[in-house]
Amino acid sequence: MSNIGNTFKQLIAIVRENLLSDRMGRIARKVRISLTDRCNFACLFCMPNKREVKWLPKEEILTFEEITRVAAILASEGVEKVRLTGGEPLMRRGVEQLIQRLKSIKGIKEVDMTTNGWYLASMADRLKEAGLDGVTVSLHSLNKERFVQISGIDALDRVVKGIDTALEAGIKPLKVNTVAIKGYNQDEIVDLVNFARERAISIRFIEFMPLDGLGTWSTGKLLSGAEILKIVCSHFEIQPLGRDKGATASVWKFKDGRGEVGFITPMTEPFCDDCDRIRLTSDGKILTCLFDTNYYDLKQLLRKGASDEEIARFIHDVVYRKPPGVAYMPWVKQSWEKPRAMHAIGG
């Protein structure tokens, strides 16, 4: 009876606090907002054939006013952290003004960004001044030719400059994300770790997911978190810090205190049971799970005069339907008929 009583009390608390809870009792505390589907890179794990991509027309993209309104409604329902993504978010003009707006919303504790780093050097000071709390930069190789092979553009030097300029501007935390792929960059794990350690920043290795849009993903290209950890442990002394509730990465610290390394393992060790994230696509669709194919159109409510209360009810209903996650799917590659490429989802 005591366990039943405690569960009932938790459910009552969720209702009283207007929190966004799903059928598994997971509460949405974070939202990833895609500002645009456009990107000047063409990463093999993210973008379909760039020549065949049809970008969304401008009128289909949410305005900053609409994004701010949705963020304020989400904050009133318990969402505390916002991460701006794309496509490439810094391709959206005036992004610093949006950051300022989001930072002014009551209840929003943190506004971060994930970027490919192309525009970072030229915008770092403005982003810092606008109040950006942290930035994650995608960096998948330190070899120029291989960088082009993976990212579809000759931009390694520019991305590294962006990272260093952002550090000089005082944007912290600054993290590096690396998608680890067999046959591409598995031999660079140690070099990438050293790159991060030289700057005393964190690096996160991410397992290759079947969201590439080209259909190139296969189990043979999957470098597991366990395999990456083994490589790192063979060269560095590290200690486990674990994975915080709702976090994507299991984190380890270096014994000498120079940075951290994390492992994001959605394929081999999914972290679905305490997932606290939802996504808002650039064209106004809510996506409650990265591996779901159901998209819920919030834009049509925003543009048809719905009240904040009506929008909040819609979001509650959508979040309640959130699927259990990839941990409960037979095997995601076969279960999808029409997977959507990552650039159109928002990372």
C-alpha positions as CSV (number, residue, x, y, z in Angstrom):
1,M,0.0,0.0,0.0
2,S,2.8,2.4,0.8
3,N,4.3,2.1,-2.7
4,I,0.9,2.7,-4.3
5,G,0.4,5.7,-2.0
6,N,3.7,7.2,-2.9
7,T,3.0,6.7,-6.6
8,F,-0.4,8.4,-6.2
9,K,1.2,11.3,-4.4
10,Q,3.8,11.7,-7.2
11,L,1.0,11.8,-9.8
12,I,-0.9,14.4,-7.8
13,A,2.3,16.5,-7.6
14,I,2.8,16.3,-11.3
15,V,-0.8,17.5,-11.9
16,R,-0.6,20.3,-9.4
17,E,2.7,21.6,-10.9
18,N,1.4,21.4,-14.5
19,L,4.4,19.3,-15.4
20,L,4.7,17.7,-18.8
21,S,4.6,14.0,-18.0
22,D,4.2,11.0,-20.3
23,R,2.7,7.5,-19.6
24,M,6.0,6.3,-18.1
25,G,6.1,9.2,-15.6
26,R,9.0,10.9,-17.4
27,I,8.8,14.7,-17.1
28,A,10.0,17.0,-19.9
29,R,12.5,19.5,-18.5
30,K,14.5,20.2,-21.7
31,V,13.6,21.3,-25.2
32,R,15.8,21.3,-28.3
33,I,14.6,24.0,-30.7
34,S,15.7,23.8,-34.3
35,L,16.1,27.3,-35.8
36,T,16.5,26.1,-39.4
37,D,16.8,23.0,-41.5
38,R,19.5,24.6,-43.6
39,C,23.2,23.8,-43.1
40,N,26.3,24.6,-45.0
41,F,27.8,21.3,-44.1
42,A,26.7,17.9,-45.4
43,C,27.7,15.4,-42.7
44,L,27.3,11.8,-43.8
45,F,25.5,10.8,-40.6
46,C,23.0,13.8,-40.9
47,M,22.3,15.0,-44.4
48,P,20.9,13.2,-47.4
49,N,22.4,14.1,-50.8
50,K,22.7,17.8,-50.4
51,R,22.0,18.4,-54.1
52,E,18.6,16.8,-53.7
53,V,17.6,18.5,-50.5
54,K,14.6,20.8,-50.7
55,W,15.0,23.4,-48.0
56,L,11.9,24.6,-46.2
57,P,10.5,27.9,-47.6
58,K,11.0,30.8,-45.3
59,E,7.2,31.1,-44.5
60,E,7.2,27.6,-43.1
61,I,9.8,28.4,-40.5
62,L,8.8,29.5,-37.1
63,T,9.5,33.2,-36.4
64,F,11.4,34.3,-33.4
65,E,8.2,35.6,-31.9
66,E,6.6,32.2,-32.3
67,I,9.6,30.4,-30.8
68,T,9.7,32.7,-27.8
69,R,6.0,32.2,-27.2
70,V,6.3,28.4,-27.3
71,A,9.3,28.6,-25.0
72,A,7.4,30.7,-22.5
73,I,4.5,28.2,-22.5
74,L,6.9,25.3,-22.1
75,A,8.6,27.2,-19.2
76,S,5.2,27.6,-17.5
77,E,4.8,23.8,-17.8
78,G,8.2,23.0,-16.1
79,V,10.7,23.1,-19.0
80,E,13.9,24.7,-17.7
81,K,16.6,24.2,-20.4
82,V,16.6,25.2,-24.0
83,R,19.2,24.0,-26.6
84,L,19.2,25.8,-30.0
85,T,20.0,23.5,-32.9
86,G,19.6,23.2,-36.7
87,G,20.5,22.5,-39.4
88,E,23.1,25.1,-38.4
89,P,21.5,27.6,-36.0
90,L,24.0,30.3,-36.7
91,M,22.8,30.5,-40.2
92,R,19.6,32.1,-38.8
93,R,20.1,35.9,-38.8
94,G,19.6,37.6,-35.5
95,V,20.0,34.5,-33.4
96,E,21.6,36.7,-30.6
97,Q,18.3,38.6,-30.3
98,L,16.5,35.3,-29.9
99,I,18.9,34.2,-27.1
100,Q,18.2,37.4,-25.3
101,R,14.5,36.8,-25.5
102,L,14.8,33.2,-24.3
103,K,17.0,34.2,-21.4
104,S,14.4,36.7,-20.2
105,I,11.7,34.0,-19.9
106,K,10.8,33.2,-16.3
107,G,11.6,29.6,-15.5
108,I,14.3,29.2,-18.3
109,K,17.5,28.5,-16.4
110,E,19.8,27.7,-19.3
111,V,20.1,28.5,-23.0
112,D,22.8,26.5,-24.9
113,M,23.6,25.8,-28.6
114,T,24.9,23.1,-30.8
115,T,26.8,24.3,-33.9
116,N,29.1,23.1,-36.6
117,G,31.5,26.0,-35.7
118,W,31.6,27.7,-39.1
119,Y,30.3,31.0,-37.9
120,L,31.5,30.7,-34.3
121,A,34.7,32.8,-34.5
122,S,32.8,35.8,-36.0
123,M,29.9,35.5,-33.6
124,A,31.4,34.4,-30.3
125,D,31.5,37.8,-28.6
126,R,27.9,38.6,-29.6
127,L,26.7,35.2,-28.4
128,K,28.4,35.7,-25.0
129,E,27.0,39.2,-24.7
130,A,23.5,37.9,-25.5
131,G,23.8,35.5,-22.6
132,L,24.4,32.1,-24.2
133,D,25.2,29.7,-21.4
134,G,27.2,27.1,-23.3
135,V,28.1,25.8,-26.7
136,T,28.7,22.3,-28.2
137,V,30.8,22.2,-31.4
138,S,30.7,19.2,-33.7
139,L,34.2,18.0,-34.6
140,H,34.6,14.6,-36.2
141,S,38.1,14.6,-37.4
142,L,41.4,16.4,-37.1
143,N,42.6,15.3,-40.5
144,K,41.7,17.8,-43.2
145,E,40.9,15.3,-45.9
146,R,38.9,13.1,-43.6
147,F,37.1,16.1,-42.2
148,V,35.9,16.8,-45.8
149,Q,35.0,13.2,-46.3
150,I,32.8,13.2,-43.1
151,S,31.5,16.8,-43.1
152,G,31.3,17.5,-46.8
153,I,33.2,20.7,-46.6
154,D,36.8,22.0,-46.1
155,A,36.4,23.7,-42.8
156,L,38.7,22.1,-40.2
157,D,40.8,25.2,-39.6
158,R,37.8,27.4,-39.4
159,V,36.0,25.2,-36.9
160,V,39.1,24.9,-34.6
161,K,39.4,28.7,-34.8
162,G,35.8,29.0,-33.7
163,I,36.4,26.7,-30.7
164,D,39.4,28.7,-29.6
165,T,37.6,32.1,-30.1
166,A,34.6,30.9,-28.2
167,L,36.9,29.9,-25.3
168,E,38.6,33.3,-25.4
169,A,35.1,35.0,-25.4
170,G,34.4,33.1,-22.2
171,I,31.5,30.9,-23.4
172,K,31.5,28.0,-20.9
173,P,30.9,25.2,-20.8
174,L,32.3,24.5,-24.3
175,K,32.0,20.9,-25.4
176,V,33.1,19.0,-28.5
177,N,30.8,16.3,-30.0
178,T,32.3,13.6,-32.2
179,V,30.2,10.9,-34.0
180,A,32.4,7.8,-33.9
181,I,32.2,5.7,-37.1
182,K,34.1,2.6,-37.9
183,G,36.0,2.9,-41.2
184,Y,36.2,6.7,-40.8
185,N,37.6,8.1,-37.5
186,Q,38.0,5.3,-35.0
187,D,41.8,5.7,-35.3
188,E,41.5,9.4,-34.2
189,I,39.9,8.8,-30.8
190,V,43.1,9.5,-28.8
191,D,44.0,12.5,-31.0
192,L,40.5,14.0,-30.4
193,V,40.8,13.4,-26.7
194,N,44.1,15.2,-26.6
195,F,42.7,18.1,-28.6
196,A,40.1,18.5,-25.9
197,R,42.5,18.0,-23.0
198,E,44.8,20.7,-24.4
199,R,42.0,23.1,-24.0
200,A,40.6,21.6,-20.7
201,I,37.2,21.1,-22.3
202,S,34.9,18.1,-22.5
203,I,34.5,15.8,-25.4
204,R,31.6,13.5,-26.1
205,F,31.7,10.5,-28.4
206,I,28.4,9.6,-29.9
207,E,27.4,6.3,-31.5
208,F,26.5,6.4,-35.1
209,M,22.7,6.4,-35.4
210,P,20.5,5.5,-38.4
211,L,19.4,9.1,-39.0
212,D,21.7,9.8,-41.9
213,G,19.0,10.1,-44.6
214,L,21.4,8.3,-47.1
215,G,20.8,4.8,-45.7
216,T,24.6,4.4,-45.2
217,W,24.2,3.3,-41.5
218,S,25.0,-0.3,-40.7
219,T,26.0,-2.3,-37.7
220,G,29.4,-2.7,-39.3
221,K,30.0,1.1,-38.9
222,L,28.8,1.2,-35.4
223,L,31.6,1.9,-32.9
224,S,30.1,1.2,-29.5
225,G,30.6,3.3,-26.4
226,A,32.3,0.3,-24.8
227,E,34.8,0.1,-27.6
228,I,35.6,3.8,-27.4
229,L,35.9,3.6,-23.7
230,K,38.4,0.8,-24.1
231,I,40.5,2.9,-26.4
232,V,40.5,5.9,-24.1
233,C,41.4,3.7,-21.0
234,S,44.4,2.3,-22.9
235,H,45.9,5.8,-23.1
236,F,44.6,7.8,-20.2
237,E,43.8,7.4,-16.5
238,I,40.1,8.2,-16.0
239,Q,37.5,7.9,-13.3
240,P,33.8,7.4,-13.7
241,L,31.4,10.2,-12.8
242,G,28.3,8.3,-14.0
243,R,25.3,9.7,-15.9
244,D,23.1,12.3,-14.3
245,K,19.3,11.6,-14.5
246,G,18.0,12.8,-17.8
247,A,21.5,13.2,-19.3
248,T,22.6,11.6,-22.5
249,A,26.3,11.0,-21.6
250,S,28.0,8.8,-19.2
251,V,30.9,11.0,-18.1
252,W,34.5,10.2,-16.9
253,K,37.0,12.6,-15.6
254,F,40.8,12.5,-16.2
255,K,42.7,11.9,-13.0
256,D,45.0,14.9,-13.8
257,G,41.9,17.2,-13.9
258,R,42.3,18.2,-17.6
259,G,38.8,18.0,-19.0
260,E,36.2,15.2,-19.2
261,V,35.2,12.5,-21.7
262,G,31.6,11.3,-22.2
263,F,30.0,8.5,-24.1
264,I,26.5,8.8,-25.7
265,T,25.3,5.3,-26.4
266,P,21.7,5.4,-27.9
267,M,22.3,2.2,-29.9
268,T,24.0,-0.1,-27.4
269,E,23.0,1.3,-24.0
270,P,19.9,3.5,-24.5
271,F,19.0,6.0,-21.8
272,C,15.2,6.1,-22.5
273,D,13.9,5.4,-19.1
274,D,14.7,8.8,-17.7
275,C,14.6,10.9,-20.9
276,D,13.4,14.4,-20.2
277,R,13.7,16.0,-23.7
278,I,11.3,17.0,-26.4
279,R,12.1,18.7,-29.7
280,L,10.6,21.5,-31.7
281,T,11.5,21.4,-35.4
282,S,12.1,24.5,-37.4
283,D,8.7,24.2,-39.1
284,G,6.9,24.0,-35.8
285,K,6.5,20.2,-35.3
286,I,6.8,18.7,-31.8
287,L,8.9,15.5,-31.7
288,T,8.9,13.7,-28.4
289,C,11.5,11.0,-29.3
290,L,14.4,11.2,-31.7
291,F,13.5,7.7,-33.0
292,D,9.8,8.3,-33.4
293,T,8.1,9.1,-36.8
294,N,5.1,11.0,-35.4
295,Y,5.3,14.7,-35.7
296,Y,2.7,17.0,-34.1
297,D,1.9,20.3,-35.8
298,L,2.1,23.1,-33.3
299,K,2.5,25.8,-36.0
300,Q,-1.1,25.5,-37.2
301,L,-2.3,26.3,-33.6
302,L,0.1,29.3,-33.4
303,R,-1.0,30.7,-36.7
304,K,-4.8,30.1,-36.2
305,G,-5.1,32.2,-33.1
306,A,-5.0,29.5,-30.4
307,S,-4.7,30.7,-26.8
308,D,-1.7,29.9,-24.6
309,E,-4.0,27.5,-22.6
310,E,-5.0,25.7,-25.8
311,I,-1.4,25.3,-26.9
312,A,-0.4,24.1,-23.4
313,R,-3.2,21.4,-23.5
314,F,-2.0,20.4,-27.0
315,I,1.6,20.0,-25.8
316,H,0.5,18.1,-22.7
317,D,-1.4,15.6,-24.9
318,V,1.5,15.2,-27.3
319,V,4.0,14.6,-24.5
320,Y,1.7,12.1,-22.8
321,R,1.9,10.0,-26.0
322,K,5.7,9.9,-26.0
323,P,6.8,6.4,-27.0
324,P,9.0,4.4,-24.6
325,G,12.0,5.0,-26.8
326,V,14.6,3.1,-28.8
327,A,15.4,0.9,-25.8
328,Y,12.0,-0.7,-26.4
329,M,12.1,-0.9,-30.2
330,P,13.0,-4.2,-31.9
331,W,15.6,-2.6,-34.1
332,V,15.1,0.9,-35.3
333,K,16.5,0.6,-38.8
334,Q,13.9,-2.0,-39.8
335,S,11.0,-0.4,-37.9
336,W,11.1,2.8,-39.9
337,E,9.4,3.2,-43.2
338,K,10.4,6.9,-43.7
339,P,13.1,8.0,-41.4
340,R,13.8,11.7,-41.4
341,A,17.3,13.0,-41.7
342,M,18.9,14.6,-38.7
343,H,19.3,18.0,-40.3
344,A,15.5,18.2,-40.5
345,I,14.9,17.1,-36.9
346,G,17.3,19.1,-34.9
347,G,20.1,17.3,-33.0
